[in-house]
Amino acid sequence: MVALQTSSVDPSYVLFSIGPAPGHDIQGGYGFAHETSGTWAVVGFGSAEVGCPPGASDNAVIPKDVLSGFRLSCPTSG
C-alpha cells in the first residue's frame, strides 16, 4: 500500500507512506519528497522521527510548520 499527501502549508513537500507488501515480513515506513526547480527528490524515509533534527544527508530536517500541517511533530529535547 502506498499513500501520498501534498502539504497544504508548502506544496513543494509531499508526505508518503509505504506499507509492507502482502505476505512479506518487511516493515513499512513514511517519508518526504521535496520539489526544487521542477525536480522531486526523496529527502527522508524511515519508521520514526523522519524529518526531525539533527537531520542527515538521507534525512533532511523538514520545516516545523510543514510537519505540523501533516499533524506530525518532532520530540522535544530537554
PQR file of N, CA, C, O and H, with PARSE charges and radii, in Angstrom:
ATOM      1  N   MET A   1       0.832  -1.175   0.000 -0.4000 1.5000
ATOM      2  CA  MET A   1       0.000   0.000   0.000 -0.0000 2.0000
ATOM      3  C   MET A   1       0.885   1.249   0.000  0.5500 1.7000
ATOM      4  O   MET A   1       1.881   1.318   0.720 -0.5500 1.4000
ATOM      5  N   VAL A   2       0.508   2.224  -0.811 -0.4000 1.5000
ATOM      6  CA  VAL A   2       1.217   3.499  -0.869 -0.0000 2.0000
ATOM      7  C   VAL A   2       0.193   4.612  -0.678  0.5500 1.7000
ATOM      8  O   VAL A   2      -0.882   4.576  -1.276 -0.5500 1.4000
ATOM      9  H   VAL A   2      -0.301   2.168  -1.396  0.4000 1.0000
ATOM     10  N   ALA A   3       0.519   5.590   0.144 -0.4000 1.5000
ATOM     11  CA  ALA A   3      -0.342   6.753   0.357 -0.0000 2.0000
ATOM     12  C   ALA A   3       0.495   7.999   0.121  0.5500 1.7000
ATOM     13  O   ALA A   3       1.697   8.011   0.388 -0.5500 1.4000
ATOM     14  H   ALA A   3       1.393   5.618   0.630  0.4000 1.0000
ATOM     15  N   LEU A   4      -0.148   9.044  -0.381 -0.4000 1.5000
ATOM     16  CA  LEU A   4       0.542  10.275  -0.740 -0.0000 2.0000
ATOM     17  C   LEU A   4      -0.318  11.462  -0.334  0.5500 1.7000
ATOM     18  O   LEU A   4      -1.528  11.460  -0.558 -0.5500 1.4000
ATOM     19  H   LEU A   4      -1.124   9.034  -0.598  0.4000 1.0000
ATOM     20  N   GLN A   5       0.305  12.481   0.264 -0.4000 1.5000
ATOM     21  CA  GLN A   5      -0.426  13.682   0.673 -0.0000 2.0000
ATOM     22  C   GLN A   5       0.458  14.905   0.417  0.5500 1.7000
ATOM     23  O   GLN A   5       1.608  14.954   0.854 -0.5500 1.4000
ATOM     24  H   GLN A   5       1.288  12.483   0.446  0.4000 1.0000
ATOM     25  N   THR A   6      -0.088  15.880  -0.291 -0.4000 1.5000
ATOM     26  CA  THR A   6       0.627  17.125  -0.552 -0.0000 2.0000
ATOM     27  C   THR A   6       0.420  18.082   0.613  0.5500 1.7000
ATOM     28  O   THR A   6      -0.677  18.171   1.166 -0.5500 1.4000
ATOM     29  H   THR A   6      -1.022  15.840  -0.646  0.4000 1.0000
ATOM     30  N   SER A   7       1.473  18.792   0.981 -0.4000 1.5000
ATOM     31  CA  SER A   7       1.390  19.752   2.079 -0.0000 2.0000
ATOM     32  C   SER A   7       0.484  20.918   1.717  0.5500 1.7000
ATOM     33  O   SER A   7       0.593  21.490   0.632 -0.5500 1.4000
ATOM     34  H   SER A   7       2.364  18.719   0.532  0.4000 1.0000
ATOM     35  N   SER A   8      -0.412  21.264   2.636 -0.4000 1.5000
ATOM     36  CA  SER A   8      -1.256  22.447   2.450 -0.0000 2.0000
ATOM     37  C   SER A   8      -0.502  23.709   2.865  0.5500 1.7000
ATOM     38  O   SER A   8      -0.924  24.816   2.531 -0.5500 1.4000
ATOM     39  H   SER A   8      -0.500  20.800   3.517  0.4000 1.0000
ATOM     40  N   VAL A   9       0.590  23.556   3.577 -0.4000 1.5000
ATOM     41  CA  VAL A   9       1.410  24.681   4.042 -0.0000 2.0000
ATOM     42  C   VAL A   9       2.414  25.081   2.965  0.5500 1.7000
ATOM     43  O   VAL A   9       2.603  26.269   2.703 -0.5500 1.4000
ATOM     44  H   VAL A   9       0.933  22.657   3.848  0.4000 1.0000
ATOM     45  N   ASP A  10       3.057  24.099   2.344 -0.4000 1.5000
ATOM     46  CA  ASP A  10       4.059  24.318   1.301 -0.0000 2.0000
ATOM     47  C   ASP A  10       3.958  23.160   0.321  0.5500 1.7000
ATOM     48  O   ASP A  10       4.497  22.086   0.589 -0.5500 1.4000
ATOM     49  H   ASP A  10       2.903  23.134   2.557  0.4000 1.0000
ATOM     50  N   PRO A  11       3.273  23.350  -0.821 -0.5600 1.5000
ATOM     51  CA  PRO A  11       3.037  22.249  -1.750  0.2800 2.0000
ATOM     52  C   PRO A  11       4.295  21.681  -2.421  0.5500 1.7000
ATOM     53  O   PRO A  11       4.199  20.763  -3.235 -0.5500 1.4000
ATOM     54  N   SER A  12       5.457  22.216  -2.087 -0.4000 1.5000
ATOM     55  CA  SER A  12       6.678  21.611  -2.610 -0.0000 2.0000
ATOM     56  C   SER A  12       7.106  20.412  -1.760  0.5500 1.7000
ATOM     57  O   SER A  12       8.115  19.769  -2.053 -0.5500 1.4000
ATOM     58  H   SER A  12       5.535  22.962  -1.426  0.4000 1.0000
ATOM     59  N   TYR A  13       6.339  20.114  -0.708 -0.4000 1.5000
ATOM     60  CA  TYR A  13       6.584  18.938   0.130 -0.0000 2.0000
ATOM     61  C   TYR A  13       5.425  17.958  -0.002  0.5500 1.7000
ATOM     62  O   TYR A  13       4.259  18.352  -0.038 -0.5500 1.4000
ATOM     63  H   TYR A  13       5.520  20.636  -0.470  0.4000 1.0000
ATOM     64  N   VAL A  14       5.764  16.685  -0.074 -0.4000 1.5000
ATOM     65  CA  VAL A  14       4.781  15.608  -0.117 -0.0000 2.0000
ATOM     66  C   VAL A  14       5.164  14.584   0.946  0.5500 1.7000
ATOM     67  O   VAL A  14       6.332  14.221   1.082 -0.5500 1.4000
ATOM     68  H   VAL A  14       6.711  16.364  -0.044  0.4000 1.0000
ATOM     69  N   LEU A  15       4.172  14.128   1.693 -0.4000 1.5000
ATOM     70  CA  LEU A  15       4.347  13.051   2.666 -0.0000 2.0000
ATOM     71  C   LEU A  15       3.873  11.768   1.995  0.5500 1.7000
ATOM     72  O   LEU A  15       2.787  11.736   1.415 -0.5500 1.4000
ATOM     73  H   LEU A  15       3.223  14.423   1.583  0.4000 1.0000
ATOM     74  N   PHE A  16       4.671  10.720   2.068 -0.4000 1.5000
ATOM     75  CA  PHE A  16       4.238   9.437   1.515 -0.0000 2.0000
ATOM     76  C   PHE A  16       4.471   8.338   2.539  0.5500 1.7000
ATOM     77  O   PHE A  16       5.353   8.437   3.392 -0.5500 1.4000
ATOM     78  H   PHE A  16       5.553  10.746   2.539  0.4000 1.0000
ATOM     79  N   SER A  17       3.676   7.306   2.439 -0.4000 1.5000
ATOM     80  CA  SER A  17       3.874   6.139   3.289 -0.0000 2.0000
ATOM     81  C   SER A  17       3.790   4.895   2.422  0.5500 1.7000
ATOM     82  O   SER A  17       3.040   4.835   1.447 -0.5500 1.4000
ATOM     83  H   SER A  17       2.960   7.226   1.746  0.4000 1.0000
ATOM     84  N   ILE A  18       4.572   3.916   2.803 -0.4000 1.5000
ATOM     85  CA  ILE A  18       4.630   2.652   2.078 -0.0000 2.0000
ATOM     86  C   ILE A  18       4.450   1.545   3.098  0.5500 1.7000
ATOM     87  O   ILE A  18       5.212   1.437   4.059 -0.5500 1.4000
ATOM     88  H   ILE A  18       5.181   3.965   3.595  0.4000 1.0000
ATOM     89  N   GLY A  19       3.447   0.733   2.879 -0.4000 1.5000
ATOM     90  CA  GLY A  19       3.204  -0.393   3.771 -0.0000 2.0000
ATOM     91  C   GLY A  19       3.914  -1.633   3.260  0.5500 1.7000
ATOM     92  O   GLY A  19       4.322  -1.681   2.099 -0.5500 1.4000
ATOM     93  H   GLY A  19       2.829   0.821   2.098  0.4000 1.0000
ATOM     94  N   PRO A  20       4.065  -2.618   4.097 -0.5600 1.5000
ATOM     95  CA  PRO A  20       4.702  -3.857   3.650  0.2800 2.0000
ATOM     96  C   PRO A  20       3.848  -4.552   2.590  0.5500 1.7000
ATOM     97  O   PRO A  20       2.620  -4.479   2.623 -0.5500 1.4000
ATOM     98  N   ALA A  21       4.501  -5.215   1.665 -0.4000 1.5000
ATOM     99  CA  ALA A  21       3.782  -5.970   0.641 -0.0000 2.0000
ATOM    100  C   ALA A  21       3.100  -7.166   1.285  0.5500 1.7000
ATOM    101  O   ALA A  21       3.657  -7.779   2.196 -0.5500 1.4000
ATOM    102  H   ALA A  21       5.499  -5.275   1.638  0.4000 1.0000
ATOM    103  N   PRO A  22       1.904  -7.505   0.825 -0.5600 1.5000
ATOM    104  CA  PRO A  22       1.201  -8.661   1.394  0.2800 2.0000
ATOM    105  C   PRO A  22       2.076  -9.916   1.334  0.5500 1.7000
ATOM    106  O   PRO A  22       2.691 -10.216   0.311 -0.5500 1.4000
ATOM    107  N   GLY A  23       2.116 -10.633   2.443 -0.4000 1.5000
ATOM    108  CA  GLY A  23       2.883 -11.870   2.505 -0.0000 2.0000
ATOM    109  C   GLY A  23       4.358 -11.672   2.821  0.5500 1.7000
ATOM    110  O   GLY A  23       5.121 -12.638   2.845 -0.5500 1.4000
ATOM    111  H   GLY A  23       1.617 -10.389   3.275  0.4000 1.0000
ATOM    112  N   HIS A  24       4.766 -10.430   3.063 -0.4000 1.5000
ATOM    113  CA  HIS A  24       6.164 -10.171   3.391 -0.0000 2.0000
ATOM    114  C   HIS A  24       6.274  -9.630   4.812  0.5500 1.7000
ATOM    115  O   HIS A  24       5.372  -8.947   5.297 -0.5500 1.4000
ATOM    116  H   HIS A  24       4.146  -9.646   3.044  0.4000 1.0000
ATOM    117  N   ASP A  25       7.348  -9.929   5.451 -0.4000 1.5000
ATOM    118  CA  ASP A  25       7.554  -9.547   6.842 -0.0000 2.0000
ATOM    119  C   ASP A  25       8.500  -8.350   6.934  0.5500 1.7000
ATOM    120  O   ASP A  25       9.361  -8.296   7.812 -0.5500 1.4000
ATOM    121  H   ASP A  25       8.080 -10.484   5.057  0.4000 1.0000
ATOM    122  N   ILE A  26       8.333  -7.396   6.024 -0.4000 1.5000
ATOM    123  CA  ILE A  26       9.199  -6.221   5.981 -0.0000 2.0000
ATOM    124  C   ILE A  26       8.404  -5.024   6.493  0.5500 1.7000
ATOM    125  O   ILE A  26       7.247  -4.836   6.117 -0.5500 1.4000
ATOM    126  H   ILE A  26       7.634  -7.440   5.311  0.4000 1.0000
ATOM    127  N   GLN A  27       9.017  -4.222   7.343 -0.4000 1.5000
ATOM    128  CA  GLN A  27       8.348  -3.058   7.920 -0.0000 2.0000
ATOM    129  C   GLN A  27       8.167  -1.975   6.867  0.5500 1.7000
ATOM    130  O   GLN A  27       9.059  -1.744   6.050 -0.5500 1.4000
ATOM    131  H   GLN A  27       9.956  -4.374   7.649  0.4000 1.0000
ATOM    132  N   GLY A  28       7.033  -1.319   6.882 -0.4000 1.5000
ATOM    133  CA  GLY A  28       6.812  -0.171   6.023 -0.0000 2.0000
ATOM    134  C   GLY A  28       7.400   1.076   6.661  0.5500 1.7000
ATOM    135  O   GLY A  28       8.084   0.997   7.682 -0.5500 1.4000
ATOM    136  H   GLY A  28       6.308  -1.506   7.545  0.4000 1.0000
ATOM    137  N   GLY A  29       7.138   2.204   6.068 -0.4000 1.5000
ATOM    138  CA  GLY A  29       7.641   3.450   6.623 -0.0000 2.0000
ATOM    139  C   GLY A  29       6.999   4.642   5.954  0.5500 1.7000
ATOM    140  O   GLY A  29       6.085   4.505   5.141 -0.5500 1.4000
ATOM    141  H   GLY A  29       6.582   2.268   5.239  0.4000 1.0000
ATOM    142  N   TYR A  30       7.496   5.822   6.313 -0.4000 1.5000
ATOM    143  CA  TYR A  30       6.996   7.040   5.694 -0.0000 2.0000
ATOM    144  C   TYR A  30       8.177   7.957   5.404  0.5500 1.7000
ATOM    145  O   TYR A  30       9.270   7.794   5.945 -0.5500 1.4000
ATOM    146  H   TYR A  30       8.239   5.933   6.973  0.4000 1.0000
ATOM    147  N   GLY A  31       7.920   8.916   4.541 -0.4000 1.5000
ATOM    148  CA  GLY A  31       8.991   9.832   4.183 -0.0000 2.0000
ATOM    149  C   GLY A  31       8.460  11.084   3.520  0.5500 1.7000
ATOM    150  O   GLY A  31       7.252  11.294   3.402 -0.5500 1.4000
ATOM    151  H   GLY A  31       7.031   9.048   4.101  0.4000 1.0000
ATOM    152  N   PHE A  32       9.385  11.896   3.099 -0.4000 1.5000
ATOM    153  CA  PHE A  32       9.053  13.151   2.452 -0.0000 2.0000
ATOM    154  C   PHE A  32       9.777  13.251   1.125  0.5500 1.7000
ATOM    155  O   PHE A  32      10.921  12.818   0.984 -0.5500 1.4000
ATOM    156  H   PHE A  32      10.365  11.725   3.195  0.4000 1.0000
ATOM    157  N   ALA A  33       9.086  13.833   0.153 -0.4000 1.5000
ATOM    158  CA  ALA A  33       9.702  14.226  -1.109 -0.0000 2.0000
ATOM    159  C   ALA A  33       9.587  15.739  -1.184  0.5500 1.7000
ATOM    160  O   ALA A  33       8.620  16.321  -0.692 -0.5500 1.4000
ATOM    161  H   ALA A  33       8.157  14.185   0.268  0.4000 1.0000
ATOM    162  N   HIS A  34      10.572  16.369  -1.800 -0.4000 1.5000
ATOM    163  CA  HIS A  34      10.596  17.828  -1.906 -0.0000 2.0000
ATOM    164  C   HIS A  34      10.920  18.198  -3.342  0.5500 1.7000
ATOM    165  O   HIS A  34      11.812  17.619  -3.961 -0.5500 1.4000
ATOM    166  H   HIS A  34      11.357  15.895  -2.199  0.4000 1.0000
ATOM    167  N   GLU A  35      10.183  19.171  -3.865 -0.4000 1.5000
ATOM    168  CA  GLU A  35      10.374  19.640  -5.230 -0.0000 2.0000
ATOM    169  C   GLU A  35      11.215  20.903  -5.213  0.5500 1.7000
ATOM    170  O   GLU A  35      10.889  21.866  -4.519 -0.5500 1.4000
ATOM    171  H   GLU A  35       9.458  19.642  -3.363  0.4000 1.0000
ATOM    172  N   THR A  36      12.288  20.896  -5.971 -0.4000 1.5000
ATOM    173  CA  THR A  36      13.146  22.063  -6.122 -0.0000 2.0000
ATOM    174  C   THR A  36      13.455  22.236  -7.599  0.5500 1.7000
ATOM    175  O   THR A  36      13.967  21.317  -8.239 -0.5500 1.4000
ATOM    176  H   THR A  36      12.553  20.113  -6.535  0.4000 1.0000
ATOM    177  N   SER A  37      13.152  23.393  -8.138 -0.4000 1.5000
ATOM    178  CA  SER A  37      13.424  23.703  -9.551 -0.0000 2.0000
ATOM    179  C   SER A  37      12.847  22.657 -10.496  0.5500 1.7000
ATOM    180  O   SER A  37      13.483  22.286 -11.483 -0.5500 1.4000
ATOM    181  H   SER A  37      12.737  24.139  -7.618  0.4000 1.0000
ATOM    182  N   GLY A  38      11.649  22.184 -10.196 -0.4000 1.5000
ATOM    183  CA  GLY A  38      10.961  21.243 -11.067 -0.0000 2.0000
ATOM    184  C   GLY A  38      11.361  19.787 -10.908  0.5500 1.7000
ATOM    185  O   GLY A  38      10.871  18.929 -11.642 -0.5500 1.4000
ATOM    186  H   GLY A  38      11.132  22.485  -9.395  0.4000 1.0000
ATOM    187  N   THR A  39      12.240  19.495  -9.965 -0.4000 1.5000
ATOM    188  CA  THR A  39      12.699  18.127  -9.746 -0.0000 2.0000
ATOM    189  C   THR A  39      12.319  17.668  -8.349  0.5500 1.7000
ATOM    190  O   THR A  39      12.604  18.342  -7.360 -0.5500 1.4000
ATOM    191  H   THR A  39      12.637  20.192  -9.368  0.4000 1.0000
ATOM    192  N   TRP A  40      11.665  16.499  -8.281 -0.4000 1.5000
ATOM    193  CA  TRP A  40      11.290  15.911  -6.997 -0.0000 2.0000
ATOM    194  C   TRP A  40      12.388  14.967  -6.530  0.5500 1.7000
ATOM    195  O   TRP A  40      12.971  14.236  -7.331 -0.5500 1.4000
ATOM    196  H   TRP A  40      11.434  15.951  -9.085  0.4000 1.0000
ATOM    197  N   ALA A  41      12.668  14.986  -5.229 -0.4000 1.5000
ATOM    198  CA  ALA A  41      13.645  14.074  -4.633 -0.0000 2.0000
ATOM    199  C   ALA A  41      13.147  13.646  -3.264  0.5500 1.7000
ATOM    200  O   ALA A  41      12.561  14.442  -2.530 -0.5500 1.4000
ATOM    201  H   ALA A  41      12.194  15.579  -4.578  0.4000 1.0000
ATOM    202  N   VAL A  42      13.383  12.386  -2.922 -0.4000 1.5000
ATOM    203  CA  VAL A  42      13.086  11.898  -1.584 -0.0000 2.0000
ATOM    204  C   VAL A  42      14.141  12.485  -0.656  0.5500 1.7000
ATOM    205  O   VAL A  42      15.340  12.343  -0.899 -0.5500 1.4000
ATOM    206  H   VAL A  42      13.860  11.740  -3.518  0.4000 1.0000
ATOM    207  N   VAL A  43      13.687  13.148   0.416 -0.4000 1.5000
ATOM    208  CA  VAL A  43      14.616  13.797   1.344 -0.0000 2.0000
ATOM    209  C   VAL A  43      14.645  13.118   2.707  0.5500 1.7000
ATOM    210  O   VAL A  43      15.376  13.550   3.598 -0.5500 1.4000
ATOM    211  H   VAL A  43      12.714  13.263   0.614  0.4000 1.0000
ATOM    212  N   GLY A  44      13.866  12.074   2.876 -0.4000 1.5000
ATOM    213  CA  GLY A  44      13.882  11.327   4.124 -0.0000 2.0000
ATOM    214  C   GLY A  44      12.911  10.164   4.059  0.5500 1.7000
ATOM    215  O   GLY A  44      11.844  10.269   3.454 -0.5500 1.4000
ATOM    216  H   GLY A  44      13.272  11.723   2.153  0.4000 1.0000
ATOM    217  N   PHE A  45      13.282   9.058   4.682 -0.4000 1.5000
ATOM    218  CA  PHE A  45      12.400   7.897   4.757 -0.0000 2.0000
ATOM    219  C   PHE A  45      12.802   7.077   5.976  0.5500 1.7000
ATOM    220  O   PHE A  45      13.989   6.920   6.262 -0.5500 1.4000
ATOM    221  H   PHE A  45      14.149   8.973   5.174  0.4000 1.0000
ATOM    222  N   GLY A  46      11.815   6.557   6.687 -0.4000 1.5000
ATOM    223  CA  GLY A  46      12.086   5.725   7.852 -0.0000 2.0000
ATOM    224  C   GLY A  46      10.801   5.314   8.530  0.5500 1.7000
ATOM    225  O   GLY A  46       9.725   5.363   7.933 -0.5500 1.4000
ATOM    226  H   GLY A  46      10.851   6.685   6.454  0.4000 1.0000
ATOM    227  N   SER A  47      10.920   4.907   9.785 -0.4000 1.5000
ATOM    228  CA  SER A  47       9.739   4.458  10.519 -0.0000 2.0000
ATOM    229  C   SER A  47       9.446   5.320  11.743  0.5500 1.7000
ATOM    230  O   SER A  47       8.422   5.128  12.399 -0.5500 1.4000
ATOM    231  H   SER A  47      11.794   4.868  10.269  0.4000 1.0000
ATOM    232  N   ALA A  48      10.333   6.271  12.061 -0.4000 1.5000
ATOM    233  CA  ALA A  48      10.098   7.148  13.206 -0.0000 2.0000
ATOM    234  C   ALA A  48      10.973   8.395  13.094  0.5500 1.7000
ATOM    235  O   ALA A  48      12.120   8.321  12.652 -0.5500 1.4000
ATOM    236  H   ALA A  48      11.165   6.426  11.529  0.4000 1.0000
ATOM    237  N   GLU A  49      10.430   9.524  13.491 -0.4000 1.5000
ATOM    238  CA  GLU A  49      11.150  10.792  13.567 -0.0000 2.0000
ATOM    239  C   GLU A  49      11.775  11.232  12.244  0.5500 1.7000
ATOM    240  O   GLU A  49      12.810  11.899  12.237 -0.5500 1.4000
ATOM    241  H   GLU A  49       9.498   9.584  13.850  0.4000 1.0000
ATOM    242  N   VAL A  50      11.154  10.863  11.135 -0.4000 1.5000
ATOM    243  CA  VAL A  50      11.635  11.293   9.827 -0.0000 2.0000
ATOM    244  C   VAL A  50      11.422  12.802   9.716  0.5500 1.7000
ATOM    245  O   VAL A  50      10.356  13.310  10.066 -0.5500 1.4000
ATOM    246  H   VAL A  50      10.313  10.321  11.141  0.4000 1.0000
ATOM    247  N   GLY A  51      12.422  13.504   9.238 -0.4000 1.5000
ATOM    248  CA  GLY A  51      12.333  14.952   9.072 -0.0000 2.0000
ATOM    249  C   GLY A  51      12.690  15.749  10.309  0.5500 1.7000
ATOM    250  O   GLY A  51      12.616  16.978  10.299 -0.5500 1.4000
ATOM    251  H   GLY A  51      13.288  13.091   8.954  0.4000 1.0000
ATOM    252  N   CYS A  52      13.078  15.058  11.386 -0.4000 1.5000
ATOM    253  CA  CYS A  52      13.394  15.717  12.648 -0.0000 2.0000
ATOM    254  C   CYS A  52      14.897  15.958  12.787  0.5500 1.7000
ATOM    255  O   CYS A  52      15.705  15.248  12.188 -0.5500 1.4000
ATOM    256  H   CYS A  52      13.138  14.059  11.394  0.4000 1.0000
ATOM    257  N   PRO A  53      15.264  16.967  13.583 -0.5600 1.5000
ATOM    258  CA  PRO A  53      16.678  17.186  13.867  0.2800 2.0000
ATOM    259  C   PRO A  53      17.270  15.952  14.561  0.5500 1.7000
ATOM    260  O   PRO A  53      16.543  15.261  15.274 -0.5500 1.4000
ATOM    261  N   PRO A  54      18.521  15.663  14.385 -0.5600 1.5000
ATOM    262  CA  PRO A  54      19.531  16.553  13.845  0.2800 2.0000
ATOM    263  C   PRO A  54      19.613  16.549  12.332  0.5500 1.7000
ATOM    264  O   PRO A  54      20.328  17.376  11.765 -0.5500 1.4000
ATOM    265  N   GLY A  55      18.912  15.654  11.655 -0.4000 1.5000
ATOM    266  CA  GLY A  55      18.975  15.594  10.201 -0.0000 2.0000
ATOM    267  C   GLY A  55      20.241  14.895   9.745  0.5500 1.7000
ATOM    268  O   GLY A  55      21.171  14.681  10.523 -0.5500 1.4000
ATOM    269  H   GLY A  55      18.331  14.982  12.115  0.4000 1.0000
ATOM    270  N   ALA A  56      20.257  14.551   8.490 -0.4000 1.5000
ATOM    271  CA  ALA A  56      21.403  13.892   7.860 -0.0000 2.0000
ATOM    272  C   ALA A  56      21.206  13.988   6.356  0.5500 1.7000
ATOM    273  O   ALA A  56      20.162  14.446   5.893 -0.5500 1.4000
ATOM    274  H   ALA A  56      19.502  14.725   7.858  0.4000 1.0000
ATOM    275  N   SER A  57      22.186  13.566   5.605 -0.4000 1.5000
ATOM    276  CA  SER A  57      22.064  13.658   4.146 -0.0000 2.0000
ATOM    277  C   SER A  57      20.886  12.852   3.618  0.5500 1.7000
ATOM    278  O   SER A  57      20.316  13.201   2.584 -0.5500 1.4000
ATOM    279  H   SER A  57      23.034  13.194   5.981  0.4000 1.0000
ATOM    280  N   ASP A  58      20.515  11.785   4.307 -0.4000 1.5000
ATOM    281  CA  ASP A  58      19.375  10.968   3.884 -0.0000 2.0000
ATOM    282  C   ASP A  58      18.129  11.197   4.735  0.5500 1.7000
ATOM    283  O   ASP A  58      17.156  10.451   4.623 -0.5500 1.4000
ATOM    284  H   ASP A  58      20.978  11.501   5.147  0.4000 1.0000
ATOM    285  N   ASN A  59      18.154  12.223   5.586 -0.4000 1.5000
ATOM    286  CA  ASN A  59      17.003  12.559   6.425 -0.0000 2.0000
ATOM    287  C   ASN A  59      17.027  14.066   6.708  0.5500 1.7000
ATOM    288  O   ASN A  59      17.412  14.506   7.791 -0.5500 1.4000
ATOM    289  H   ASN A  59      18.944  12.828   5.677  0.4000 1.0000
ATOM    290  N   ALA A  60      16.606  14.839   5.707 -0.4000 1.5000
ATOM    291  CA  ALA A  60      16.604  16.296   5.840 -0.0000 2.0000
ATOM    292  C   ALA A  60      15.634  16.735   6.921  0.5500 1.7000
ATOM    293  O   ALA A  60      14.610  16.088   7.143 -0.5500 1.4000
ATOM    294  H   ALA A  60      16.292  14.482   4.827  0.4000 1.0000
ATOM    295  N   VAL A  61      15.952  17.829   7.590 -0.4000 1.5000
ATOM    296  CA  VAL A  61      15.039  18.406   8.582 -0.0000 2.0000
ATOM    297  C   VAL A  61      13.931  19.131   7.817  0.5500 1.7000
ATOM    298  O   VAL A  61      14.199  20.028   7.018 -0.5500 1.4000
ATOM    299  H   VAL A  61      16.783  18.354   7.409  0.4000 1.0000
ATOM    300  N   ILE A  62      12.703  18.735   8.071 -0.4000 1.5000
ATOM    301  CA  ILE A  62      11.534  19.323   7.413 -0.0000 2.0000
ATOM    302  C   ILE A  62      11.073  20.509   8.251  0.5500 1.7000
ATOM    303  O   ILE A  62      11.042  20.423   9.478 -0.5500 1.4000
ATOM    304  H   ILE A  62      12.486  18.007   8.720  0.4000 1.0000
ATOM    305  N   PRO A  63      10.710  21.630   7.595 -0.5600 1.5000
ATOM    306  CA  PRO A  63      10.250  22.790   8.367  0.2800 2.0000
ATOM    307  C   PRO A  63       9.111  22.421   9.333  0.5500 1.7000
ATOM    308  O   PRO A  63       8.207  21.656   9.000 -0.5500 1.4000
ATOM    309  N   LYS A  64       9.192  22.988  10.522 -0.4000 1.5000
ATOM    310  CA  LYS A  64       8.233  22.674  11.589 -0.0000 2.0000
ATOM    311  C   LYS A  64       6.788  22.920  11.162  0.5500 1.7000
ATOM    312  O   LYS A  64       5.907  22.127  11.495 -0.5500 1.4000
ATOM    313  H   LYS A  64       9.927  23.610  10.793  0.4000 1.0000
ATOM    314  N   ASP A  65       6.529  24.013  10.427 -0.4000 1.5000
ATOM    315  CA  ASP A  65       5.157  24.300  10.004 -0.0000 2.0000
ATOM    316  C   ASP A  65       4.654  23.271   8.990  0.5500 1.7000
ATOM    317  O   ASP A  65       3.463  22.961   8.965 -0.5500 1.4000
ATOM    318  H   ASP A  65       7.245  24.657  10.156  0.4000 1.0000
ATOM    319  N   VAL A  66       5.546  22.743   8.161 -0.4000 1.5000
ATOM    320  CA  VAL A  66       5.154  21.694   7.215 -0.0000 2.0000
ATOM    321  C   VAL A  66       4.804  20.423   7.984  0.5500 1.7000
ATOM    322  O   VAL A  66       3.784  19.793   7.708 -0.5500 1.4000
ATOM    323  H   VAL A  66       6.514  22.995   8.182  0.4000 1.0000
ATOM    324  N   LEU A  67       5.645  20.044   8.946 -0.4000 1.5000
ATOM    325  CA  LEU A  67       5.333  18.873   9.774 -0.0000 2.0000
ATOM    326  C   LEU A  67       3.990  19.045  10.475  0.5500 1.7000
ATOM    327  O   LEU A  67       3.167  18.129  10.481 -0.5500 1.4000
ATOM    328  H   LEU A  67       6.474  20.557   9.170  0.4000 1.0000
ATOM    329  N   SER A  68       3.767  20.219  11.067 -0.4000 1.5000
ATOM    330  CA  SER A  68       2.500  20.482  11.765 -0.0000 2.0000
ATOM    331  C   SER A  68       1.315  20.341  10.827  0.5500 1.7000
ATOM    332  O   SER A  68       0.269  19.826  11.221 -0.5500 1.4000
ATOM    333  H   SER A  68       4.435  20.963  11.063  0.4000 1.0000
ATOM    334  N   GLY A  69       1.469  20.792   9.594 -0.4000 1.5000
ATOM    335  CA  GLY A  69       0.398  20.664   8.601 -0.0000 2.0000
ATOM    336  C   GLY A  69       0.026  19.226   8.324  0.5500 1.7000
ATOM    337  O   GLY A  69      -1.116  18.934   7.969 -0.5500 1.4000
ATOM    338  H   GLY A  69       2.319  21.211   9.274  0.4000 1.0000
ATOM    339  N   PHE A  70       0.981  18.326   8.484 -0.4000 1.5000
ATOM    340  CA  PHE A  70       0.729  16.884   8.323 -0.0000 2.0000
ATOM    341  C   PHE A  70       0.338  16.226   9.643  0.5500 1.7000
ATOM    342  O   PHE A  70       0.191  15.006   9.712 -0.5500 1.4000
ATOM    343  H   PHE A  70       1.909  18.563   8.773  0.4000 1.0000
ATOM    344  N   ARG A  71       0.170  17.036  10.691 -0.4000 1.5000
ATOM    345  CA  ARG A  71      -0.124  16.551  12.052 -0.0000 2.0000
ATOM    346  C   ARG A  71       1.008  15.695  12.609  0.5500 1.7000
ATOM    347  O   ARG A  71       0.779  14.702  13.300 -0.5500 1.4000
ATOM    348  H   ARG A  71       0.289  18.027  10.634  0.4000 1.0000
ATOM    349  N   LEU A  72       2.237  16.106  12.292 -0.4000 1.5000
ATOM    350  CA  LEU A  72       3.428  15.447  12.800 -0.0000 2.0000
ATOM    351  C   LEU A  72       4.236  16.453  13.614  0.5500 1.7000
ATOM    352  O   LEU A  72       4.099  17.663  13.436 -0.5500 1.4000
ATOM    353  H   LEU A  72       2.423  16.912  11.732  0.4000 1.0000
ATOM    354  N   SER A  73       5.057  15.952  14.486 -0.4000 1.5000
ATOM    355  CA  SER A  73       5.949  16.822  15.245 -0.0000 2.0000
ATOM    356  C   SER A  73       7.177  16.014  15.642  0.5500 1.7000
ATOM    357  O   SER A  73       7.178  14.784  15.609 -0.5500 1.4000
ATOM    358  H   SER A  73       5.168  14.969  14.630  0.4000 1.0000
ATOM    359  N   CYS A  74       8.210  16.736  16.014 -0.4000 1.5000
ATOM    360  CA  CYS A  74       9.431  16.097  16.473 -0.0000 2.0000
ATOM    361  C   CYS A  74       9.439  16.075  17.994  0.5500 1.7000
ATOM    362  O   CYS A  74       8.853  16.947  18.635 -0.5500 1.4000
ATOM    363  H   CYS A  74       8.209  17.735  16.041  0.4000 1.0000
ATOM    364  N   PRO A  75      10.097  15.085  18.567 -0.5600 1.5000
ATOM    365  CA  PRO A  75      10.195  15.061  20.027  0.2800 2.0000
ATOM    366  C   PRO A  75      10.989  16.274  20.521  0.5500 1.7000
ATOM    367  O   PRO A  75      11.923  16.734  19.865 -0.5500 1.4000
ATOM    368  N   THR A  76      10.603  16.767  21.666 -0.4000 1.5000
ATOM    369  CA  THR A  76      11.348  17.881  22.245 -0.0000 2.0000
ATOM    370  C   THR A  76      12.444  17.326  23.132  0.5500 1.7000
ATOM    371  O   THR A  76      12.254  16.343  23.848 -0.5500 1.4000
ATOM    372  H   THR A  76       9.844  16.393  22.200  0.4000 1.0000
ATOM    373  N   SER A  77      13.590  17.975  23.068 -0.4000 1.5000
ATOM    374  CA  SER A  77      14.671  17.532  23.940 -0.0000 2.0000
ATOM    375  C   SER A  77      14.658  18.417  25.163  0.5500 1.7000
ATOM    376  O   SER A  77      14.262  19.580  25.089 -0.5500 1.4000
ATOM    377  H   SER A  77      13.744  18.774  22.486  0.4000 1.0000
ATOM    378  N   GLY A  78      15.071  17.900  26.240 -0.4000 1.5000
ATOM    379  CA  GLY A  78      15.037  18.739  27.412 -0.0000 2.0000
ATOM    380  C   GLY A  78      15.279  17.995  28.599  0.5500 1.7000
ATOM    381  O   GLY A  78      15.285  18.562  29.692 -0.5500 1.4000
ATOM    382  H   GLY A  78      15.393  16.955  26.301  0.4000 1.0000
TER
END
